[in-house]
Amino acid sequence: MNFDVSFRLLKLNKLQAHTLEREVPRSSFKYVDSKSCYVGVIPLTEDIFDPLMIFFERQQINIADCDIFLSVFSGKDTDIIDVPSSVNRMLKHINCKLVFSYTAAGND
């Protein structure tokens, strides 16, 4: 089983997107035409908490405009997913929604 966990900022303006990339390690962003805004993505690891929290507070991000995204790919139809503790830690600081994507082998 492979999975990725990331923190997403769903409604950034251009300046916020570029500031995110400069201030938070391994962050990236893309422009979403249908929403006319930028979406920032940060891999959720223990070492990004401080810079992410500073960015979140300075930019006055609304909790409704972010989520924690867990993308899981499993080689089996059923599996147990052990969510990393970084998710719990982030929820203590920013109690945003969780979004899951699960793909099992053979689901093309």
Secondary structure as a PSIPRED ss2 file (coil, helix, strand):
# PSIPRED VFORMAT (PSIPRED V4.0)

   1 M C   1.000  0.000  0.000
   2 N E   0.000  0.000  1.000
   3 F E   0.000  0.000  1.000
   4 D E   0.000  0.000  1.000
   5 V E   0.000  0.000  1.000
   6 S E   0.000  0.000  1.000
   7 F E   0.000  0.000  1.000
   8 R E   0.000  0.000  1.000
   9 L E   0.000  0.000  1.000
  10 L E   0.000  0.000  1.000
  11 K E   0.000  0.000  1.000
  12 L E   0.000  0.000  1.000
  13 N C   1.000  0.000  0.000
  14 K H   0.000  1.000  0.000
  15 L H   0.000  1.000  0.000
  16 Q H   0.000  1.000  0.000
  17 A H   0.000  1.000  0.000
  18 H H   0.000  1.000  0.000
  19 T H   0.000  1.000  0.000
  20 L H   0.000  1.000  0.000
  21 E H   0.000  1.000  0.000
  22 R H   0.000  1.000  0.000
  23 E H   0.000  1.000  0.000
  24 V C   1.000  0.000  0.000
  25 P C   1.000  0.000  0.000
  26 R C   1.000  0.000  0.000
  27 S C   1.000  0.000  0.000
  28 S E   0.000  0.000  1.000
  29 F E   0.000  0.000  1.000
  30 K E   0.000  0.000  1.000
  31 Y E   0.000  0.000  1.000
  32 V E   0.000  0.000  1.000
  33 D H   0.000  1.000  0.000
  34 S H   0.000  1.000  0.000
  35 K H   0.000  1.000  0.000
  36 S C   1.000  0.000  0.000
  37 C E   0.000  0.000  1.000
  38 Y E   0.000  0.000  1.000
  39 V E   0.000  0.000  1.000
  40 G E   0.000  0.000  1.000
  41 V E   0.000  0.000  1.000
  42 I E   0.000  0.000  1.000
  43 P E   0.000  0.000  1.000
  44 L C   1.000  0.000  0.000
  45 T C   1.000  0.000  0.000
  46 E H   0.000  1.000  0.000
  47 D H   0.000  1.000  0.000
  48 I H   0.000  1.000  0.000
  49 F H   0.000  1.000  0.000
  50 D H   0.000  1.000  0.000
  51 P H   0.000  1.000  0.000
  52 L H   0.000  1.000  0.000
  53 M H   0.000  1.000  0.000
  54 I H   0.000  1.000  0.000
  55 F H   0.000  1.000  0.000
  56 F H   0.000  1.000  0.000
  57 E H   0.000  1.000  0.000
  58 R H   0.000  1.000  0.000
  59 Q C   1.000  0.000  0.000
  60 Q C   1.000  0.000  0.000
  61 I C   1.000  0.000  0.000
  62 N C   1.000  0.000  0.000
  63 I H   0.000  1.000  0.000
  64 A H   0.000  1.000  0.000
  65 D H   0.000  1.000  0.000
  66 C E   0.000  0.000  1.000
  67 D E   0.000  0.000  1.000
  68 I E   0.000  0.000  1.000
  69 F E   0.000  0.000  1.000
  70 L E   0.000  0.000  1.000
  71 S E   0.000  0.000  1.000
  72 V E   0.000  0.000  1.000
  73 F E   0.000  0.000  1.000
  74 S E   0.000  0.000  1.000
  75 G C   1.000  0.000  0.000
  76 K C   1.000  0.000  0.000
  77 D C   1.000  0.000  0.000
  78 T C   1.000  0.000  0.000
  79 D C   1.000  0.000  0.000
  80 I C   1.000  0.000  0.000
  81 I C   1.000  0.000  0.000
  82 D C   1.000  0.000  0.000
  83 V C   1.000  0.000  0.000
  84 P C   1.000  0.000  0.000
  85 S H   0.000  1.000  0.000
  86 S H   0.000  1.000  0.000
  87 V H   0.000  1.000  0.000
  88 N H   0.000  1.000  0.000
  89 R H   0.000  1.000  0.000
  90 M H   0.000  1.000  0.000
  91 L H   0.000  1.000  0.000
  92 K H   0.000  1.000  0.000
  93 H H   0.000  1.000  0.000
  94 I C   1.000  0.000  0.000
  95 N C   1.000  0.000  0.000
  96 C C   1.000  0.000  0.000
  97 K E   0.000  0.000  1.000
  98 L E   0.000  0.000  1.000
  99 V E   0.000  0.000  1.000
 100 F E   0.000  0.000  1.000
 101 S E   0.000  0.000  1.000
 102 Y E   0.000  0.000  1.000
 103 T E   0.000  0.000  1.000
 104 A E   0.000  0.000  1.000
 105 A C   1.000  0.000  0.000
 106 G C   1.000  0.000  0.000
 107 N C   1.000  0.000  0.000
 108 D C   1.000  0.000  0.000
